[in-house]
Amino acid sequence: MDYGIEITDQEAIVRLSGRLTFNDHVKLRNLIREMTQNEVTQQTLDMSNLDFVDSVGIGMLLIAREELATVKKQFVLRHASGQVKRVLTVAQLGRLITIED
């Protein structure tokens, strides 16, 4: 997984690409730290270039949600498609995290 962050006045947009798997847990931990420390209230993960997510990736998204909630930040997943969208749907993440098309 690779990522880049664009911070505007209203949100931090994190553009993910590649595969989000167990092998990325250290990178995702660093990303979560960056998201909790920036000044913007809304943290959005743009998943349009993410090709694959496994169960560990889903778990890390839930950890991100919890850690962002502790610092009063909103967490949004945006533009998931293909396998990623199917996994988010099957895992029913929409009950816990805002998912936008």
Secondary structure, 3 states (H helix, E strand, C coil): CEEEEEECCCEEEEEEEEEECHHHHHHHHHHHHHHHHCCCCEEEEEEEEEEEECHHHHHHHHHHHHHHHHCCCEEEEECCCHHHHHHHHHCCHHHCCEEEC
